[in-house]
Amino acid sequence: MTSRLYVGNLAYSTTDEGLRNFFAVAGEVKSAEIVIERSSGRSKGFGFVEMATDEGAQNAITTLNGKLLDQRPIRIDFAKPKEERPRSISTASYAQERPGRYASGSSRGNNRDRRDSQRGRDRDRDRRRDNYDDY
């Protein structure tokens, strides 16, 4: 069993310290952190609490799940292990991984086909004008 807990439905005003104090009634808290959105610096509305023991984690779930914290009923569950995934994928590396997309000649990668068809319409229009001037 794990002593790391997922805490959901948090108010945006909840702080790490407030979360730590809330869980202290269930047992010793090793760490408490609220997940923050990088771009805005605002809380994402969930966080993680690590209890000192597995019994403390189980006690926190049974006693605190659904209780109000900052006027919101929180949801507590055991945290799942973090998945390994790439941090960021640039468009260039994405194009190498998926050659059918963003490659030269694709409709999304450039507008060559659109420009060529516009040039063809312009040429046709000019020919019609030339023919019209002959009458």
Summary of the structure (lengths in Angstrom):
residues: 135
radius of gyration: 29.2
end to end distance: 90.9
largest distance: 96.6
contacts: 335
relative contact order: 0.16
helix: 36%
strand: 22%
